[in-house]
């Protein structure tokens, strides 16, 4: 049995830590660094634990391009998006760019030229991904040029992305074939660790293309078959009913040898997924996807009760749902 740690009393050392900055994170059963004499979980750890349990189901709601935020967080290997700050760029920061991932899993990077890269596919600690990303962004904007931004436990209260970004600005992802955007073209040579991370990331990246005929639909190529993964903004129950109507009518296909196989549930939105033949390119998906969008709009507009066949189709779709987050 592990020995019990003696309870430390409040004293000058603990009080100094309070006045010098934020309270460090320690083990839940250890004395709180603030010097209160209580265990961390019963003192300053309480707010952090509460924040984790308060999971925000739709962290990107209210942002321009919510569906694309979800896609870049969960589905797309390599992509970037210019971000527009609500209050404009601070002095010395020429640009802020959202990236799917950064080398060595950095949450953000302040480049040598002062520009900021913010990574989307990182772990959340607060239960609210929008708050985690806002905290990282603020620290990146204030960091010295040439500085990677480390991960940290995000305070329970603080601004969210919705407080920092211009909600009316365009959100236009650019999907890349690899992660060469990590290294500026003006750079003489990459750090060896960055170069090694780039090589590993490129080797693992799945070829992905964003369709232009419809919103937030992404074609991807895998060895056995291709897929179309389409993030949709509609309420889940309404969308399931509409897909069930189309499924029962045999109208969910995107062409020969294509099939609606199920859906993901990610950050409060549904992501229907189609299997495609390996020979079907992203360009060949454009027309059938646009035609499906029209059929779906008609099905979404119907308020008629589902038929028995449609209810069976809905049950099948529900059983093939996978929750990503």
Secondary structure, DSSP 8 states (H G I E B T S, - for coil): -----------HHHHHHHHHSS-----TTSB-TTSSSSBGGGTTHHHHHHHHHS--TTTTTTSTTHHHHHHHHHT-SSEEEE--BTT---TT---EEEES--GGG-SEEE-TTS-EEEESSS--SSS-HHHHHHHHHHHHHHS-TTEEE------SS---HHHHB-TTS----EE-SSSGGGS-TT-S---HHHHHHHHHHHHH---EEE-SSSSSEEEEE-SS-EEEEEEE-S-HHHHHHHHHHHHHTT----STT-EEEEEEEETTEEEEEEEE-TT--HHHHHHHHHHHHHHHHHHHH--S---HHHHHHHHHHHHTEEE--
